[in-house]
């Protein structure tokens, strides 16, 4: 599955064939990602683990509960963006998550990718609300979210184990009608 794209990158739903590229991205950025990503044990950094993780995500995409897209720049996987924990019915919401190769941080690529994935979430998946979490000190990520209409709703205390330490996270969300108003949809 491919969604609308940007002139600087392509977004494509990931599958098991992308495991080697994802592992290379994770290894290349291991020290950088450890500052803000959930703690990962050494077993995570294997091709076998990445194949399994992407196979699991493909099953979730088939069931409509999670979608992980690769951010490809010059045909190389340089980031991932996902909507997970999708719940329909009275909640009709999902959780946005993302990461990008350090060399592309600050270039506007993630802001554009978030905008496209929000469009997918609201228009294709018909979600009402999309949430995201970010450490307050991760100013770049908070900026990306606010630029895309997310509003800080509170703080989840000691919410995610990052680099073997429990970290507070700002919880942000954007509603479909807020997104439509901000982007004149």
PyMOL commands that set and color helices and strands:
alter all, ss='L'
color gray80, all
select helices_A, chain A and resi 16-28+30-33+42-44+47-63+102-104+109-124+139-147+176-182
alter helices_A, ss='H'
color red, helices_A
select strands_A, chain A and resi 10-13+67-73+76-87+93-100+129-134+151-162+165-175
alter strands_A, ss='S'
color yellow, strands_A
deselect
rebuild
show_as cartoon
